[in-house]
Structure formats: C-alpha cells, structure tokens
C-alpha cells in the first residue's frame, strides 16, 4: 500500500514531481474550500498516489506548482480520479488542463452500480472501509491534523486497484468505447466559471417586485465585495435576513453597530456608510430606469400560451420520452439510465433548449435513438 509522504518544501516538491513524471499512471485527488471557511474556491491539498507512495502536497508552501501542472497535462500518463468534476474545475482555475483521464465514478455509472460514492465502491469491490467524517473539515487551517492527512490519503491510495477492476469490467461488458468517449468529453469540456448575471435566487425573483429585485441585487453585490475583501464566505459577512431588513426598513442601518450576525471586521461606521450609499444609489438608479414597483402578472394570452406549452410538454414526456427511458432501463440498467436520459435532458429536449444531435458523448445519443427505433417512436423532430 502507498506510504503517505507530506510535501512542504520546494526541494521535496521537485523530487516528488520528478518521480511522478516517470509513471504511466497515478491516482490524484484534491481537498479544497469552496466558500465554506473563506471566500471563493481555494486549493488546499493535492494527493497523488503511486503504487509505492502517496504524496500529500501542500500548495500553501509551494510557490509555483507549474511543474506538476505540466505532468497532469502530459497525455502519455494516465491520471485516475474519482468524481473529477470539482477537481477539474479547480485545476482549470489554476491554468492546468489535465489529459488522459480515468474517472472511476464514471466507470461505476457505466457499469450500472447502484452506489457510486467512493466509500461505497471501495467497500463493494475491495472490501475497504472508508470514512467521510473529515470531508467537511477546515482544509485551510495549518497544521493539518493527522486524521485529515489519513482521510486525504485514503481518498487516493486504492484508486489504482479500483481502476484495474473497472477497466476489466468495462471491456468485458463492451462499454469501454463509451468510457473513452466520456473521458474525451471531460477533457474538452469548458470549465471556465460562468459570469454571474444576478445574485438573486429563483424564490427571490418570484417574491419581490422588479424594483425590489434591482435593489436587492445591488445589496448582494456589496456583500460579495465585502466578503472578497476580508476573505470570508458570504454567510459569515452578514446574513440574508439583514439584507431583507435593510430593503424593507433602511433605518435599520442606523443601528449597524448593534445588529447581530455581522462579521466584526465590517461592523464599523465606515462600512455602514458605504452600505447606506449603495442602497441610496440603487434606489436612485431604479427610479431613473423607471423600474416597476408592481409584480408583473401574465396576460390572458401569455397564460393560455403557457398552458398550451405545459400540455404539450406533458404529452411528449408521457408518450415519447418516458417509454424510451423505460426501454433503456430494461436493456442497459436502471442505475445507468438517468445518466443516459435524465429528466433534465428530457425537459431541455422538449423545450427546444437542447437538440438531440447536441447530446454528448455520442454514445448517449446512440442509445436514445436505439430505444426510439425499437419502440417505433419518431424523434426526428428533436434533431
């Protein structure tokens, strides 16, 4: 089993990367904080397991991780992850685009396993007991606790063995090509964060009128700026309830120093004045733009059109896509089916937000078309 080795100096890092770069495959995972203890998406630890060693690389003590990023981008070496989505998003933020991936979570889905979480898969296939009790611990804090380091190592030291089992099963069940398509899709996916048009939740967009929504969004923007400035997550800066109080009764800002639930670093007269200025400007801008103070109600024509679309949606869902989904369950497995044709995909196809020809990887399209053909259902209108 891989022996954990903590990497905290540039010399140790250089030696570790040199060793890793000679391998044909290694397992990798990351620990991070995503707006839980600090603002933003922060890389806190990198775990890399070889057959002999598990390197626990502390990115806080290594000023330049570029040599490791180049190894991750080397197509001649396979990188084994489990559920790599967040890891790849984080690595792309650091300018790293890993290539030659093997995601054991995707393999578990394609093999129709009921439970695909790492602890469940390790237990079922390798008889390994794995705990997730340190998953939500503070990975920003130093020094890391022995239990955290043990947890981090356990996330990767069994992945290479798991990879070999899954590769054999995928090939035996003729699903290896599907898996390769999925890995290519993950490599080519755009992981750039999407610009945030609004801070409002769907519920807030329903409950507040347009004038209130405009002001509320500006107050949230101010909170985001303060959170970034003091490097704290939004919920630690001040809560939504305080924002709602300010929206409904601006006079509450006069009691800023006495309000509960405000971070001590911004509970001062200067920030209170800034908050007041943001509120006043938002109100003035909303009035200048003549933003309505009334909730918009749909016209009779819009209501009728909405009802027509809802009726069509339900009809297509019941008569076309649910039978297709049922067929896929019977022929390919009930646990794999949501991955091939999810309710979200069905809704997007019916609404026209997605075309059948745009579904990727291609094997998913093929299975949907195969099911439709077997059932005599014409889905050409969704191309």
C-alpha positions in Angstrom: 0.0 0.0 0.0 1.2 3.6 -0.7 3.0 5.2 2.1 1.9 8.8 2.8 4.6 11.5 2.4 3.9 15.1 3.2 5.4 17.6 0.7 6.0 21.1 2.1 9.3 22.4 0.7 10.3 23.2 -2.9 13.1 20.6 -2.7 10.6 17.9 -1.7 8.2 19.0 -4.4 10.9 18.9 -7.1 11.8 15.3 -6.1 8.2 14.2 -6.0 7.3 15.7 -9.4 10.4 14.1 -10.9 9.3 10.7 -9.6 5.7 11.2 -10.7 6.7 12.3 -14.2 8.2 8.9 -14.9 5.0 6.9 -14.3 2.5 5.6 -16.8 -0.4 6.1 -14.3 -1.1 7.6 -10.9 -4.1 8.4 -8.8 -5.0 12.0 -7.8 -7.5 13.9 -5.7 -7.7 17.4 -4.2 -9.0 18.9 -1.0 -10.4 22.4 -1.2 -12.5 25.0 0.4 -15.5 26.3 -1.7 -16.9 29.3 0.1 -17.1 27.4 3.4 -14.4 28.9 5.6 -13.0 31.5 3.1 -14.1 33.4 0.0 -14.0 31.6 -3.3 -12.6 28.3 -4.5 -9.3 27.5 -2.7 -7.0 24.6 -3.4 -5.8 23.3 0.0 -4.1 19.9 -0.7 -3.1 17.7 -3.6 -2.9 14.0 -3.1 -1.1 11.8 -5.6 -0.8 8.0 -5.1 1.7 5.8 -6.9 2.0 2.1 -6.2 4.6 2.8 -3.5 4.0 6.3 -2.3 1.1 8.7 -1.5 2.4 12.3 -1.9 0.4 14.9 0.1 1.4 18.2 -1.5 0.7 21.4 0.5 0.1 24.1 -2.1 0.3 26.8 0.6 4.1 26.2 0.9 4.9 25.6 -2.7 5.0 29.0 -4.6 5.0 27.5 -8.1 3.0 24.4 -8.9 3.6 24.7 -12.7 5.9 21.6 -12.9 3.1 19.5 -11.5 0.6 21.1 -13.9 2.8 20.1 -16.9 2.8 16.4 -15.7 -1.0 16.5 -15.4 -1.2 17.8 -18.9 1.1 15.1 -20.3 -1.0 12.7 -22.4 1.4 9.8 -22.0 0.5 9.4 -18.3 -3.0 8.3 -17.1 -4.5 10.2 -14.1 -7.0 8.3 -12.1 -9.7 10.3 -10.3 -12.9 9.5 -8.6 -15.7 12.0 -9.5 -13.3 14.6 -11.0 -15.8 17.4 -11.8 -14.8 19.8 -9.0 -11.1 18.8 -9.2 -11.0 19.7 -12.9 -12.9 23.0 -12.3 -10.3 23.9 -9.6 -7.3 22.8 -11.7 -8.5 24.8 -14.7 -8.7 27.9 -12.4 -5.0 27.4 -11.8 -4.3 27.2 -15.5 -4.0 23.4 -15.7 -5.9 21.2 -18.2 -5.3 17.6 -17.3 -5.3 15.0 -20.1 -5.6 11.2 -20.2 -8.1 10.8 -17.5 -9.7 7.7 -15.9 -12.7 8.6 -13.6 -13.7 5.6 -11.5 -17.0 7.4 -10.7 -17.9 7.5 -14.4 -16.9 3.8 -14.7 -19.2 2.9 -11.9 -22.1 4.7 -13.6 -21.5 3.0 -16.9 -21.4 -0.4 -15.2 -24.8 0.3 -13.6 -23.6 0.2 -10.0 -26.3 1.4 -7.6 -24.0 3.3 -5.3 -21.1 5.2 -6.9 -19.7 7.2 -4.0 -16.1 6.3 -3.3 -16.6 4.8 0.1 -19.5 2.6 -1.3 -17.4 1.4 -4.3 -14.3 0.7 -2.2 -16.4 -1.4 0.2 -18.2 -3.3 -2.5 -15.3 -4.1 -4.8 -12.2 -4.1 -2.5 -13.7 -4.6 1.0 -12.2 -1.4 2.2 -13.9 0.6 4.9 -13.7 4.4 4.2 -14.9 7.3 6.4 -16.1 10.7 5.1 -16.2 12.3 8.5 -13.3 14.7 7.7 -14.6 15.7 4.3 -16.1 19.0 5.6 -13.3 19.9 7.9 -11.3 23.1 7.6 -8.6 22.3 5.0 -7.4 25.9 5.1 -6.1 25.6 8.7 -2.5 24.6 9.3 -1.1 22.4 10.6 -3.4 19.8 9.1 -4.5 17.2 11.7 -3.3 13.6 11.4 -6.9 12.4 10.9 -7.2 14.9 8.0 -4.0 13.6 6.4 -5.2 10.0 6.8 -8.5 10.8 5.2 -6.8 12.6 2.3 -4.5 9.7 1.7 -7.3 7.1 1.8 -9.1 9.0 -1.0 -6.4 8.0 -3.5 -4.4 5.0 -2.3 -6.9 2.5 -3.6 -7.8 4.2 -6.8 -5.2 2.4 -9.0 -6.6 -1.0 -7.9 -10.1 0.2 -8.5 -9.1 1.4 -11.9 -7.9 -2.0 -13.0 -11.1 -3.7 -11.8 -13.3 -1.2 -13.7 -11.2 -1.3 -16.9 -11.6 -5.1 -17.0 -15.3 -4.9 -16.4 -15.9 -2.2 -18.9 -14.1 -4.2 -21.6 -15.9 -7.4 -20.7 -19.3 -5.6 -21.0 -18.4 -3.9 -24.2 -18.6 -0.4 -22.6 -15.0 0.6 -22.9 -15.7 2.7 -26.0 -18.5 4.5 -24.0 -16.0 5.2 -21.3 -13.3 6.5 -23.7 -15.9 8.9 -25.2 -16.8 10.2 -21.7 -13.1 10.8 -20.8 -12.6 12.7 -24.1 -15.7 14.7 -23.3 -14.4 15.6 -19.8 -11.0 16.7 -21.3 -12.7 19.0 -23.8 -15.3 20.5 -21.5 -15.3 24.2 -20.8 -14.6 24.6 -17.1 -14.5 28.4 -17.1 -16.8 29.9 -14.4 -19.9 31.4 -15.9 -20.4 35.2 -15.3 -23.0 35.8 -12.6 -25.8 37.9 -14.0 -27.7 38.0 -10.7 -27.3 37.2 -7.1 -31.0 36.5 -6.6 -32.4 33.1 -6.0 -35.4 31.9 -8.1 -37.5 32.3 -4.9 -36.5 35.9 -4.6 -37.2 36.6 -8.2 -40.7 35.3 -7.6 -41.4 37.0 -4.3 -40.0 40.5 -4.9 -41.2 43.1 -7.5 -38.7 44.3 -10.1 -37.8 47.5 -8.2 -37.0 45.5 -5.1 -35.1 42.9 -7.1 -32.9 45.6 -8.5 -32.0 47.0 -5.1 -31.6 43.5 -3.5 -29.2 42.5 -6.2 -27.0 45.6 -5.6 -27.1 44.9 -1.8 -25.9 41.3 -2.5 -23.2 42.7 -4.8 -22.0 44.9 -1.9 -21.9 41.9 0.4 -19.9 39.9 -2.2 -17.4 42.8 -2.4 -17.0 42.8 1.4 -16.7 39.0 1.5 -13.9 39.1 -1.1 -12.1 42.0 0.8 -12.0 40.2 4.1 -11.7 36.7 2.5 -14.8 35.2 4.2 -17.7 33.4 2.8 -21.0 35.3 2.3 -22.8 33.8 5.2 -20.1 34.9 7.6 -20.2 38.5 6.4 -23.9 39.1 7.1 -27.0 37.1 6.5 -29.8 37.5 4.0 -32.1 38.4 6.9 -30.1 41.6 7.4 -30.3 42.4 3.7 -34.0 41.9 3.8 -34.3 44.2 6.9 -32.3 46.9 5.1 -34.5 46.5 2.0 -37.7 46.9 3.9 -36.6 49.3 6.6 -33.4 51.3 5.6 -33.5 53.0 9.0 -32.0 49.7 10.4 -28.6 50.9 9.1 -28.6 53.5 11.8 -28.2 50.6 14.3 -25.5 48.8 12.3 -23.1 48.6 15.3 -25.8 46.9 17.4 -27.1 44.4 14.8 -26.3 40.7 15.4 -24.8 38.4 12.7 -22.4 40.9 11.2 -18.7 40.0 10.9 -16.6 42.1 13.3 -14.3 43.3 10.6 -17.1 45.1 8.8 -19.2 46.1 11.8 -17.9 49.7 11.8 -19.3 53.1 10.8 -17.3 53.3 7.6 -18.9 50.1 6.1 -22.3 51.2 7.4 -22.0 54.5 5.4 -20.8 52.5 2.4 -23.8 50.2 2.7 -26.1 53.3 3.0 -24.6 54.8 -0.1 -25.1 51.6 -2.1 -28.7 51.5 -1.1 -29.4 55.1 -2.0 -27.7 54.8 -5.3 -29.6 51.6 -6.1 -32.9 53.2 -5.3 -32.0 56.3 -7.4 -30.9 54.2 -10.4 -34.0 52.0 -10.2 -36.2 55.2 -10.2 -34.2 56.7 -13.1 -34.7 53.5 -15.1 -38.4 53.6 -14.2 -38.3 50.0 -13.0 -41.8 48.9 -11.9 -42.7 48.6 -8.3 -45.5 46.1 -9.2 -45.2 42.4 -9.7 -45.8 41.6 -13.3 -48.8 39.4 -13.9 -49.1 37.4 -17.1 -51.7 38.5 -19.6 -54.5 36.1 -20.6 -52.7 35.4 -23.9 -49.5 34.6 -22.0 -51.4 32.3 -19.6 -53.0 30.5 -22.5 -49.7 30.1 -24.2 -48.1 28.8 -21.0 -50.9 26.3 -20.6 -50.5 25.1 -24.2 -46.8 24.5 -23.8 -47.4 22.7 -20.5 -49.9 20.4 -22.1 -47.6 19.7 -25.0 -44.7 19.1 -22.6 -46.6 16.6 -20.5 -47.9 14.8 -23.6 -44.4 14.4 -25.2 -42.9 13.4 -21.9 -45.6 10.7 -21.2 -46.0 9.3 -24.7 -42.4 9.6 -26.0 -39.6 10.1 -23.6 -40.8 8.0 -20.6 -41.3 4.9 -22.8 -37.8 5.5 -24.2 -36.4 5.8 -20.7 -38.2 2.6 -19.6 -36.7 0.7 -22.5 -33.2 1.9 -21.6 -33.7 0.8 -18.0 -34.7 -2.7 -19.2 -31.9 -3.1 -21.7 -29.0 -1.2 -20.1 -29.8 -1.0 -16.4 -31.9 1.2 -14.1 -28.9 2.9 -12.5 -27.2 3.8 -15.8 -30.4 5.2 -17.4 -30.6 8.6 -15.6 -27.0 9.2 -16.8 -28.1 8.5 -20.4 -31.5 10.3 -20.4 -32.1 12.4 -17.3 -35.3 14.3 -16.5 -33.3 17.5 -17.1 -32.3 16.3 -20.6 -35.9 15.4 -21.4 -37.1 18.8 -20.3 -34.4 20.5 -22.4 -35.3 18.5 -25.5 -39.0 19.2 -25.2 -38.5 22.9 -24.6 -36.1 23.2 -27.5 -33.1 24.3 -25.3 -31.3 21.2 -26.4 -31.2 19.3 -29.7 -30.8 15.5 -29.8 -27.7 15.9 -32.1 -26.1 18.1 -29.4 -26.1 15.5 -26.7 -22.6 14.4 -25.8 -20.9 12.0 -25.6 -22.2 10.4 -28.8 -23.0 7.0 -27.3 -25.8 8.6 -25.3 -27.4 9.8 -28.5 -27.0 6.4 -29.9 -28.7 4.7 -27.0 -31.6 7.1 -27.1 -32.0 6.6 -30.9 -31.8 2.9 -30.5 -34.6 2.9 -27.9 -36.8 5.1 -30.0 -36.3 2.9 -33.1 -37.1 -0.2 -31.1 -40.3 1.3 -29.9 -41.3 2.8 -33.2 -41.2 6.4 -31.8 -40.2 9.2 -34.3 -37.8 11.6 -32.5 -36.5 13.2 -35.7 -38.3 16.4 -34.7 -35.8 16.9 -31.8 -32.7 17.0 -34.1 
